[in-house]
Amino acid sequence: MKAMRNAANPRPRRDRGFTLIELLVAIAIIAILAAIAVPAYISYKQRAVDDHMIRDLKNAAIAMESYYSDHQVYTDSVTDLITTGLRQTPGVSMTITLTSATTYTVIAAKSNGTKPSYTLNSTTGLIQ
């Protein structure tokens, strides 16, 4: 006995691709994932900028003490520290202020961090 065909559709059914609903659901899922990933990526980049500034301050403190042991005086020049061995991260600007003959502060600044700048105080040794 022969198989009966549907009178309304005499040809057998073939898959013809995705429906509009399936495409909209896929786009919605991608949009949700992007909404989660983009803020996390921005936060990661800000923390990386902060780490660059803090690392430069620690390296500047080491270079400052090295400069002091060679010259018996602290310097207010970043160029002097670079000749002593400081490797400054590109884009991070540093400012040195001598508060007395034996104390100094170093400020590292770069945009796009969680904070615009960090300060190293030689008296306390803290980075804020």
MDAnalysis code that builds the backbone (N, CA, C; Angstrom):
import MDAnalysis as mda
import numpy as np

u = mda.Universe.empty(384, n_residues=128, atom_resindex=np.repeat(np.arange(128), 3), trajectory=True)
u.add_TopologyAttr("name", ["N", "CA", "C"] * 128)
u.add_TopologyAttr("resid", np.arange(1, 129))
u.add_TopologyAttr("resname", ["MET", "LYS", "ALA", "MET", "ARG", "ASN", "ALA", "ALA", "ASN", "PRO", "ARG", "PRO", "ARG", "ARG", "ASP", "ARG", "GLY", "PHE", "THR", "LEU", "ILE", "GLU", "LEU", "LEU", "VAL", "ALA", "ILE", "ALA", "ILE", "ILE", "ALA", "ILE", "LEU", "ALA", "ALA", "ILE", "ALA", "VAL", "PRO", "ALA", "TYR", "ILE", "SER", "TYR", "LYS", "GLN", "ARG", "ALA", "VAL", "ASP", "ASP", "HIS", "MET", "ILE", "ARG", "ASP", "LEU", "LYS", "ASN", "ALA", "ALA", "ILE", "ALA", "MET", "GLU", "SER", "TYR", "TYR", "SER", "ASP", "HIS", "GLN", "VAL", "TYR", "THR", "ASP", "SER", "VAL", "THR", "ASP", "LEU", "ILE", "THR", "THR", "GLY", "LEU", "ARG", "GLN", "THR", "PRO", "GLY", "VAL", "SER", "MET", "THR", "ILE", "THR", "LEU", "THR", "SER", "ALA", "THR", "THR", "TYR", "THR", "VAL", "ILE", "ALA", "ALA", "LYS", "SER", "ASN", "GLY", "THR", "LYS", "PRO", "SER", "TYR", "THR", "LEU", "ASN", "SER", "THR", "THR", "GLY", "LEU", "ILE", "GLN"])
u.atoms.positions = np.array([
    [0.835, -1.158, 0.000],
    [0.000, 0.000, 0.000],
    [0.894, 1.239, 0.000],
    [0.568, 2.218, -0.781],
    [1.348, 3.427, -0.894],
    [1.044, 4.387, 0.238],
    [2.112, 5.141, 0.624],
    [1.924, 6.147, 1.672],
    [1.133, 7.297, 1.102],
    [0.216, 7.825, 1.884],
    [-0.648, 8.915, 1.419],
    [0.070, 10.250, 1.617],
    [-0.077, 11.113, 0.667],
    [0.488, 12.440, 0.773],
    [-0.572, 13.416, 1.246],
    [-0.098, 14.469, 1.870],
    [-0.993, 15.516, 2.335],
    [-1.525, 16.253, 1.117],
    [-2.782, 16.444, 1.055],
    [-3.392, 17.085, -0.108],
    [-3.019, 18.563, -0.187],
    [-2.827, 19.245, 0.944],
    [-2.509, 20.657, 0.926],
    [-1.044, 20.891, 0.538],
    [-0.169, 19.971, 0.862],
    [1.248, 20.106, 0.570],
    [1.741, 18.789, -0.017],
    [1.751, 18.678, -1.326],
    [2.087, 17.395, -1.931],
    [3.575, 17.026, -1.800],
    [4.445, 17.969, -1.574],
    [5.872, 17.689, -1.428],
    [6.205, 17.381, 0.031],
    [7.217, 16.558, 0.264],
    [7.624, 16.317, 1.651],
    [8.250, 17.578, 2.246],
    [8.111, 17.744, 3.554],
    [8.603, 18.944, 4.241],
    [10.125, 18.900, 4.340],
    [10.797, 20.043, 4.030],
    [12.242, 20.182, 4.153],
    [12.529, 21.325, 5.123],
    [13.654, 21.201, 5.844],
    [14.070, 22.311, 6.704],
    [14.544, 23.445, 5.812],
    [14.071, 24.629, 6.081],
    [14.388, 25.767, 5.222],
    [15.206, 26.837, 5.926],
    [15.772, 26.595, 7.128],
    [16.564, 27.588, 7.833],
    [15.950, 27.944, 9.175],
    [16.404, 29.079, 9.714],
    [15.950, 29.516, 11.023],
    [14.695, 30.371, 10.894],
    [13.858, 30.287, 11.893],
    [12.687, 31.153, 11.913],
    [13.074, 32.503, 12.502],
    [12.242, 33.469, 12.326],
    [12.500, 34.802, 12.858],
    [12.595, 34.768, 14.386],
    [11.771, 33.984, 15.017],
    [11.787, 33.874, 16.483],
    [13.131, 33.305, 16.952],
    [13.621, 32.288, 16.280],
    [14.906, 31.708, 16.667],
    [16.035, 32.726, 16.528],
    [16.034, 33.505, 15.485],
    [17.057, 34.535, 15.305],
    [16.961, 35.614, 16.373],
    [15.750, 36.029, 16.725],
    [15.573, 37.041, 17.767],
    [16.039, 36.532, 19.125],
    [15.787, 35.276, 19.421],
    [16.240, 34.703, 20.686],
    [17.769, 34.669, 20.728],
    [18.405, 34.280, 19.631],
    [19.862, 34.254, 19.582],
    [20.447, 35.648, 19.757],
    [19.864, 36.647, 19.123],
    [20.335, 38.030, 19.262],
    [20.152, 38.516, 20.694],
    [19.046, 38.167, 21.327],
    [18.801, 38.570, 22.714],
    [19.835, 37.954, 23.652],
    [20.193, 36.701, 23.425],
    [21.194, 36.046, 24.265],
    [22.552, 36.718, 24.096],
    [22.925, 37.034, 22.872],
    [24.196, 37.717, 22.622],
    [24.200, 39.089, 23.274],
    [23.091, 39.806, 23.217],
    [23.013, 41.138, 23.840],
    [23.161, 41.049, 25.353],
    [22.574, 40.050, 25.974],
    [22.688, 39.872, 27.425],
    [24.139, 39.567, 27.808],
    [24.789, 38.691, 27.048],
    [26.191, 38.371, 27.324],
    [27.085, 39.599, 27.149],
    [26.818, 40.407, 26.137],
    [27.605, 41.627, 25.923],
    [27.376, 42.622, 27.061],
    [26.151, 42.717, 27.549],
    [25.847, 43.642, 28.644],
    [26.580, 43.248, 29.925],
    [26.890, 41.988, 30.065],
    [27.655, 41.533, 31.228],
    [29.149, 41.707, 30.995],
    [29.625, 41.414, 29.795],
    [31.058, 41.387, 29.515],
    [31.679, 42.777, 29.402],
    [30.987, 43.740, 28.819],
    [31.577, 45.061, 28.584],
    [31.921, 45.775, 29.896],
    [31.033, 45.856, 30.883],
    [31.421, 46.503, 32.144],
    [32.569, 45.784, 32.861],
    [32.611, 44.472, 32.772],
    [33.701, 43.732, 33.402],
    [35.031, 44.058, 32.720],
    [35.018, 44.201, 31.408],
    [36.230, 44.537, 30.669],
    [36.704, 45.944, 31.013],
    [35.792, 46.888, 31.123],
    [36.146, 48.270, 31.478],
    [36.758, 48.305, 32.881],
    [36.171, 47.565, 33.813],
    [36.702, 47.499, 35.173],
    [38.101, 46.886, 35.180],
    [38.315, 45.878, 34.379],
    [39.631, 45.244, 34.283],
    [40.673, 46.240, 33.778],
    [40.330, 47.017, 32.771],
    [41.270, 48.001, 32.234],
    [41.587, 49.079, 33.265],
    [40.593, 49.524, 34.049],
    [40.836, 50.533, 35.081],
    [41.776, 49.998, 36.158],
    [41.573, 48.761, 36.576],
    [42.465, 48.170, 37.589],
    [43.884, 48.016, 37.050],
    [44.015, 47.741, 35.765],
    [45.346, 47.626, 35.163],
    [46.065, 48.973, 35.184],
    [45.338, 50.064, 34.912],
    [45.933, 51.404, 34.970],
    [46.373, 51.717, 36.400],
    [45.546, 51.369, 37.380],
    [45.920, 51.574, 38.783],
    [47.188, 50.798, 39.129],
    [47.274, 49.565, 38.664],
    [48.462, 48.745, 38.939],
    [49.717, 49.361, 38.325],
    [49.588, 49.953, 37.139],
    [50.732, 50.624, 36.513],
    [51.220, 51.783, 37.382],
    [50.278, 52.598, 37.865],
    [50.668, 53.743, 38.689],
    [51.336, 53.289, 39.988],
    [50.767, 52.296, 40.651],
    [51.310, 51.817, 41.921],
    [52.687, 51.188, 41.717],
    [52.837, 50.413, 40.653],
    [54.141, 49.810, 40.366],
    [55.195, 50.883, 40.102],
    [54.813, 51.933, 39.353],
    [55.768, 53.017, 39.091],
    [56.170, 53.737, 40.374],
    [55.227, 53.907, 41.307],
    [55.570, 54.546, 42.582],
    [56.546, 53.699, 43.387],
    [56.344, 52.400, 43.411],
    [57.265, 51.522, 44.137],
    [58.646, 51.561, 43.504],
    [58.693, 51.535, 42.181],
    [59.979, 51.605, 41.493],
    [60.649, 52.961, 41.699],
    [59.857, 54.028, 41.757],
    [60.415, 55.365, 41.994],
    [61.019, 55.447, 43.394],
    [60.382, 54.816, 44.371],
    [60.928, 54.829, 45.733],
    [62.275, 54.107, 45.780],
    [62.378, 53.003, 45.078],
    [63.652, 52.276, 45.034],
    [64.713, 53.119, 44.329],
    [64.344, 53.738, 43.207],
    [65.292, 54.576, 42.474],
    [65.689, 55.797, 43.297],
    [64.746, 56.358, 44.055],
    [65.046, 57.525, 44.885],
    [66.060, 57.165, 45.966],
    [65.886, 56.016, 46.593],
    [66.836, 55.595, 47.626],
    [68.198, 55.266, 47.011],
    [68.195, 54.711, 45.821],
    [69.458, 54.443, 45.132],
    [70.168, 55.751, 44.792],
    [69.389, 56.734, 44.329],
    [69.965, 58.047, 44.027],
    [70.537, 58.683, 45.304],
    [69.802, 58.541, 46.406],
    [70.262, 59.106, 47.676],
    [71.577, 58.458, 48.135],
    [71.685, 57.152, 47.956],
    [72.921, 56.490, 48.404],
    [74.119, 56.913, 47.556],
    [73.872, 57.290, 46.298],
    [74.970, 57.750, 45.436],
    [75.331, 59.213, 45.660],
    [74.322, 60.086, 45.931],
    [74.548, 61.533, 45.972],
    [74.319, 62.166, 47.350],
    [73.852, 61.405, 48.311],
    [73.577, 61.885, 49.675],
    [72.534, 63.004, 49.716],
    [71.669, 63.059, 48.711],
    [70.573, 64.021, 48.656],
    [69.468, 63.422, 47.776],
    [68.218, 63.749, 48.103],
    [67.099, 63.319, 47.257],
    [66.970, 64.275, 46.090],
    [66.400, 63.814, 45.007],
    [66.215, 64.646, 43.819],
    [64.735, 64.917, 43.588],
    [64.447, 66.019, 42.903],
    [63.067, 66.293, 42.527],
    [62.884, 66.145, 41.018],
    [63.825, 65.474, 40.371],
    [63.797, 65.289, 38.923],
    [63.541, 63.825, 38.571],
    [62.511, 63.591, 37.787],
    [62.228, 62.233, 37.324],
    [63.345, 61.762, 36.395],
    [63.930, 62.687, 35.652],
    [65.035, 62.340, 34.749],
    [66.212, 61.761, 35.525],
    [66.500, 62.319, 36.691],
    [67.578, 61.772, 37.522],
    [67.269, 60.334, 37.939],
    [66.006, 60.076, 38.237],
    [65.616, 58.719, 38.638],
    [65.700, 57.755, 37.454],
    [65.374, 58.242, 36.279],
    [65.463, 57.387, 35.095],
    [66.916, 57.002, 34.827],
    [67.832, 57.945, 35.023],
    [69.248, 57.612, 34.844],
    [69.737, 56.664, 35.932],
    [69.048, 56.657, 37.073],
    [69.398, 55.743, 38.159],
    [68.850, 54.343, 37.910],
    [67.851, 54.232, 37.049],
    [67.318, 52.901, 36.739],
    [65.810, 52.798, 36.746],
    [65.098, 53.892, 36.984],
    [63.633, 53.859, 36.977],
    [63.130, 53.590, 35.568],
    [62.231, 52.633, 35.437],
    [61.556, 52.377, 34.171],
    [60.117, 52.833, 34.319],
    [59.826, 53.950, 33.718],
    [58.509, 54.556, 33.846],
    [57.574, 53.989, 32.785],
    [56.364, 53.658, 33.195],
    [55.365, 53.146, 32.271],
    [54.926, 54.263, 31.329],
    [54.846, 53.997, 30.028],
    [54.370, 55.034, 29.098],
    [52.959, 55.498, 29.465],
    [52.776, 56.801, 29.485],
    [51.475, 57.382, 29.812],
    [51.303, 57.757, 31.266],
    [52.159, 57.259, 32.137],
    [52.081, 57.598, 33.560],
    [52.999, 58.795, 33.806],
    [52.404, 59.895, 34.264],
    [53.217, 61.069, 34.581],
    [53.548, 61.047, 36.070],
    [54.772, 61.436, 36.385],
    [55.218, 61.423, 37.775],
    [55.703, 62.802, 38.172],
    [55.373, 63.193, 39.412],
    [55.798, 64.462, 39.982],
    [56.436, 64.189, 41.333],
    [57.618, 64.739, 41.542],
    [58.337, 64.553, 42.808],
    [58.368, 65.890, 43.540],
    [58.013, 65.864, 44.820],
    [58.072, 67.051, 45.663],
    [58.930, 66.734, 46.882],
    [59.952, 67.538, 47.086],
    [60.778, 67.379, 48.283],
    [60.131, 68.180, 49.403],
    [59.660, 67.494, 50.439],
    [59.003, 68.174, 51.553],
    [60.013, 68.652, 52.592],
    [61.166, 68.002, 52.638],
    [62.287, 68.438, 53.486],
    [63.541, 67.793, 52.918],
    [64.646, 67.953, 53.614],
    [65.897, 67.369, 53.127],
    [65.875, 65.846, 53.191],
    [64.985, 65.295, 54.036],
    [64.972, 63.845, 54.222],
    [63.639, 63.189, 53.847],
    [62.682, 63.954, 53.364],
    [61.386, 63.378, 53.001],
    [60.951, 63.900, 51.635],
    [60.117, 63.111, 50.999],
    [59.610, 63.466, 49.665],
    [58.257, 62.802, 49.442],
    [57.552, 63.290, 48.449],
    [56.336, 62.644, 47.965],
    [56.457, 62.497, 46.457],
    [55.921, 61.402, 45.955],
    [55.896, 61.151, 44.519],
    [54.448, 60.910, 44.135],
    [53.996, 61.601, 43.102],
    [52.628, 61.449, 42.605],
    [52.696, 60.837, 41.215],
    [51.963, 59.754, 41.018],
    [51.843, 59.119, 39.704],
    [50.412, 59.320, 39.233],
    [50.257, 59.804, 38.000],
    [48.924, 60.089, 37.473],
    [48.779, 59.524, 36.065],
    [47.595, 59.011, 35.798],
    [47.238, 58.540, 34.458],
    [45.725, 58.496, 34.396],
    [45.173, 58.939, 33.285],
    [43.717, 58.946, 33.161],
    [43.192, 57.528, 32.950],
    [41.920, 57.363, 33.139],
    [41.185, 56.111, 32.921],
    [41.383, 55.067, 34.009],
    [41.919, 55.449, 35.150],
    [42.012, 54.517, 36.273],
    [40.810, 54.695, 37.185],
    [40.762, 53.912, 38.250],
    [39.684, 54.109, 39.221],
    [39.904, 55.389, 40.009],
    [41.178, 55.805, 40.117],
    [41.547, 57.088, 40.714],
    [42.423, 57.826, 39.714],
    [42.378, 59.155, 39.704],
    [43.216, 59.880, 38.748],
    [44.702, 59.822, 39.081],
    [45.044, 59.636, 40.371],
    [46.459, 59.590, 40.749],
    [46.628, 58.863, 42.074],
    [47.866, 58.447, 42.312],
    [48.258, 57.841, 43.580],
    [49.481, 58.592, 44.098],
    [49.618, 58.654, 45.425],
    [50.713, 59.399, 46.046],
    [51.485, 58.487, 46.987],
    [52.817, 58.553, 46.881],
    [53.708, 57.844, 47.790],
    [54.307, 58.860, 48.746],
    [54.153, 58.619, 50.029],
    [54.727, 59.479, 51.057],
    [55.930, 58.748, 51.653],
    [57.124, 59.347, 51.565],
    [58.332, 58.668, 52.045],
    [58.360, 58.538, 53.565],
    [57.667, 59.414, 54.274],
    [57.652, 59.341, 55.730],
    [56.945, 58.088, 56.222],
    [55.792, 57.800, 55.656],
    [55.008, 56.636, 56.066],
    [55.271, 55.424, 55.188],
    [55.700, 55.655, 53.960],
    [55.893, 54.555, 53.020],
    [54.598, 54.057, 52.412],
    [53.507, 54.771, 52.681],
    [52.204, 54.344, 52.179],
    [51.908, 54.943, 50.812],
    [51.193, 54.177, 50.012],
    [50.696, 54.657, 48.729],
    [49.198, 54.843, 48.873],
    [48.762, 56.065, 48.622],
    [47.333, 56.375, 48.771],
    [46.778, 56.921, 47.482],
])
